[in-house]
Amino acid sequence: MSSAMEKQLFNLKFASKQMARSAKKCEKDEKTEKIKLKKDLQKGNVEGARIHGENAIRQKNQGLNFLRMSARVDGVAARVQSAIQMRQVTNSMAGVVKAMDTALKSMNLEKVAGIMDRFERDFEHLDVQSQTMEEAMGGVTTLTVPEDQVQGLMHQAADEAGLELNLELPTNPTSIAGTSSAEQDELSARLAQLRNS
């Protein structure tokens, strides 16, 4: 079952990459159509320009749809990967519990202490993996980009097109994942500690 899930995970990641490539191709085709539109306008061929404009818009929308689907498939892949990791941790914990049961029967205190330490370590692994997966899922369909860079790019594009752009955007954008830098630092420290142990 685990190898079947890993195969599905590979297929999901592959499909996501294909959709991302298709989105880039659509973006390239959109640019090509815009160039053709501009040339037709310069020639005075309004009907040809309209056709190229429609094609450019269709390519743009199709590219955005590919990006949306790629993000959704990435989200599903993250869930499948989390399930695989959870199964591994669960199997490890089951082994610890069996060993702990054996140790308790023999009442070897050193062995019990060692098993308890291993159990706590595995439980911490599970906790970090769960939090990491939740954060990944929280930010799967959105990117955290500094708002001032986004506004600057939008104003630059509007200036190039000779348009006036008036945006009412929030002054304090919040991260979709909802974690503070202190929480991120704590998780990073815990992850480093787990890797070293």
C-alpha positions in Angstrom: 0.0 0.0 0.0 2.8 2.4 0.9 4.5 1.9 -2.5 1.2 2.5 -4.2 0.8 5.8 -2.3 4.4 6.8 -3.2 3.6 6.0 -6.9 0.5 8.2 -6.7 2.6 11.0 -5.0 5.0 10.8 -7.9 2.2 10.9 -10.4 0.7 14.0 -8.7 4.0 15.8 -8.7 4.5 15.0 -12.3 1.0 16.2 -13.3 1.6 19.4 -11.4 4.8 20.1 -13.2 3.1 19.4 -16.6 0.4 21.9 -15.7 3.0 24.5 -14.7 4.8 23.9 -18.0 1.5 24.3 -19.9 0.9 27.6 -18.0 4.3 28.9 -19.2 3.6 27.9 -22.7 0.3 29.7 -22.6 2.1 32.8 -21.2 4.5 32.7 -24.1 1.7 32.2 -26.6 -0.1 35.2 -25.0 2.9 37.4 -25.6 3.2 36.2 -29.2 -0.5 37.1 -29.8 0.0 40.6 -28.2 2.9 41.2 -30.6 0.7 40.1 -33.6 -2.1 42.4 -32.3 0.3 45.4 -32.1 1.6 44.7 -35.7 -2.0 44.4 -37.0 -3.0 47.7 -35.3 0.1 49.4 -36.9 -1.0 48.0 -40.3 -4.5 49.2 -39.7 -5.9 45.7 -39.8 -8.5 46.1 -37.0 -10.3 42.8 -37.5 -7.0 40.8 -37.4 -6.0 42.7 -34.3 -9.3 41.8 -32.6 -8.7 38.1 -33.4 -5.2 38.3 -31.9 -6.6 40.1 -28.9 -9.2 37.4 -28.3 -6.5 34.7 -28.7 -4.2 36.5 -26.2 -7.0 36.7 -23.6 -7.9 33.1 -24.2 -4.2 32.1 -23.7 -4.0 34.2 -20.5 -7.2 32.6 -19.0 -6.0 29.1 -20.0 -2.6 29.8 -18.4 -4.3 30.9 -15.2 -6.4 27.8 -15.1 -3.3 25.6 -15.5 -1.7 27.5 -12.6 -4.8 27.0 -10.4 -4.9 23.3 -11.2 -1.2 23.0 -10.6 -1.6 24.6 -7.2 -4.5 22.3 -6.3 -2.6 19.2 -7.4 0.4 20.4 -5.3 -2.0 20.6 -2.3 -3.2 17.1 -2.8 0.4 15.9 -3.3 1.3 17.5 0.1 -1.6 15.7 1.8 -0.5 12.4 0.3 3.1 13.0 1.3 1.9 13.8 4.8 -0.1 10.6 4.9 2.9 8.6 3.9 5.0 10.2 6.6 2.3 9.8 9.2 2.1 6.1 8.4 5.9 5.7 8.9 5.7 7.5 12.3 2.7 5.4 13.3 4.5 2.2 12.4 7.5 3.4 14.4 5.4 4.3 17.4 3.7 0.9 17.2 7.1 -0.8 17.4 8.0 1.4 20.4 4.9 0.4 22.2 5.5 -3.3 21.6 9.1 -2.9 22.9 7.8 -0.9 25.8 5.3 -3.6 26.7 8.1 -6.2 26.6 10.4 -4.0 28.7 7.6 -3.4 31.3 7.1 -7.1 31.6 10.7 -7.7 32.4 10.8 -4.5 34.5 14.2 -3.5 33.2 14.2 0.2 34.2 17.1 1.2 31.9 15.3 -0.3 29.0 12.0 1.3 29.9 13.7 4.7 30.2 15.4 4.3 26.8 12.1 3.2 25.2 10.3 6.2 26.7 13.0 8.6 25.4 12.5 7.0 21.9 8.8 7.3 22.2 9.0 11.0 23.1 11.4 11.6 20.2 9.1 9.9 17.7 6.1 11.9 19.1 8.1 15.2 18.6 8.8 14.1 15.0 5.1 13.6 14.5 4.3 17.0 16.0 6.8 18.8 13.8 5.7 16.9 10.7 2.0 17.8 11.5 2.8 21.5 11.9 4.9 21.6 8.8 2.1 19.9 6.8 -0.5 22.3 8.1 1.7 25.3 7.2 2.3 23.9 3.8 -1.4 23.4 3.2 -2.2 26.9 4.5 0.1 28.5 1.9 -0.3 26.0 -1.0 -2.4 28.2 -3.3 -0.9 31.5 -2.5 2.6 33.0 -2.4 3.7 35.5 0.1 5.1 38.4 -1.8 5.9 41.8 -0.4 2.9 44.0 -1.1 5.1 47.0 -2.0 6.8 45.0 -4.8 3.4 44.0 -6.2 2.1 47.5 -6.1 5.3 48.8 -7.7 5.0 46.3 -10.5 1.4 47.1 -11.1 2.1 50.9 -11.2 5.0 50.3 -13.6 2.8 48.3 -16.0 0.1 50.9 -15.8 2.7 53.7 -16.6 4.0 51.7 -19.6 0.4 51.4 -20.8 -0.3 55.1 -20.1 -3.0 54.3 -17.6 -3.7 55.8 -14.2 -3.9 53.1 -11.4 -5.5 53.8 -8.1 -5.4 50.9 -5.8 -7.0 50.6 -2.4 -4.9 47.8 -0.8 -4.5 46.9 2.9 -1.5 48.4 4.6 -0.8 45.4 6.8 -1.0 42.2 4.6 -1.1 39.1 6.6 0.5 35.8 5.8 -1.9 33.1 4.7 0.0 30.5 6.8 -0.7 32.6 9.9 2.5 31.9 11.7 4.7 34.5 13.3 8.5 34.6 12.9 8.9 33.5 16.6 6.8 30.4 15.8 8.9 29.8 12.7 12.1 30.1 14.7 10.8 27.7 17.3 9.8 25.2 14.6 13.2 25.5 12.8 15.0 25.0 16.1 12.9 21.9 16.9 13.5 20.5 13.4 17.2 21.0 13.7 17.2 19.3 17.1 15.3 16.3 15.6 17.7 16.0 12.7 20.7 16.0 15.1 19.2 13.4 17.4 
